[in-house]
Amino acid sequence: GSFSVGFPGSPTVTTTKSPTASLGDVTVNAYTVVGVGAYPSYIAMQERFAAGTIAGLGASDLASVLDQVISGYATNTSGTVSNQSAGTFKTMAAMTATVESSGQIQAVMTFAHGDDVYILAVIHSATSAPSGQFFESFKLP
């Protein structure tokens, strides 16, 4: 259940628990570093599901869950999704997308490991495009 990611500073941590439409309750641990001025903001979220909920899914069902995560992220940020693509990230099934909202561009990636779904996002303006270092810094124990 633990992970590390290279934040440029100490993140603010929040934990919430809420029901989902079809996957039961989920505990969400959110870690955020808010950028100042032209610097981007960084988000890492860990969605923890009950044992067997995510790990037991076949590839098609997992892809559907990851797609729903991207859609939910866009809805929660009042954003529009573009450039959505399925693939892998460090051998895990993954989905990436760009979400645009209120003049901000959000590079978003979601992937699953065991019964945890992770969301990494870098929020930036058109003039502060992020490098891939934040995503690449993600590590599981």
Order of alpha helices (4+ residues) and beta strands (2+ residues): beta-beta-beta-alpha-beta-beta-beta-beta-alpha
